[in-house]
Amino acid sequence: MQLSLRLAALVAAILIVIAVPIAYWLTFSSWRWKFVVEATVALPIVLPPTVLGFYLLVALGTRSPIGRFWEAWTGHGLAFTFEALVIASILYSLPFAVQPIASSFAQIDRTLLDASAILGAGSWRTFWRVVVPLSRDGLVLTFAHTLGEFGVVLMVGGNLPGITRTVSIAIYDDVQSLDFAAAHQTALGLLAFSFATLSFVYAVTRKPWAVVPSR
């Protein structure tokens, strides 16, 4: 669980830098071929995790340029390491971060951006003070989603205790060894955490009930 939390926190932090600009561009860009970028970003949603994991394993292996560079730089391979889990989780979780953030951006009242510009705030300050706070829900959901990744993590990281053995793989191992009590305990904890995360997101983003004025 500690490894999974560390992985999820690191992936969510990196996706702040990656997903927010992509979502902002997808929301406000008028480029006619924008749908190609949208399809590329959303591809992990429909692609089986094992397929994505297989190609990532090939791309990060010792026979690939990336794998050879990493081995020459660090002295060890990239596949089946914590760093490989980070790379795989970023690619797999990217659409789950971009789409909620882009949806939040689409609901931004353009008058808020105009008012910020009129008050003298530059585009960069407006982005961080007005736009970015609206992306927090997508980042929270990304953090929770990373905890439950299985297929991509297993393909790229394997099952090395203390290195790549995440909570989802631990549950799988417990079931394989017929230790249903341990699997139930871990799964129940992950279920409770996921439910609490979703409840928090929906609680802070829900709109108050509309009040119908009395006649």
Disulfide bonds with the S-S distance in Angstrom:
none
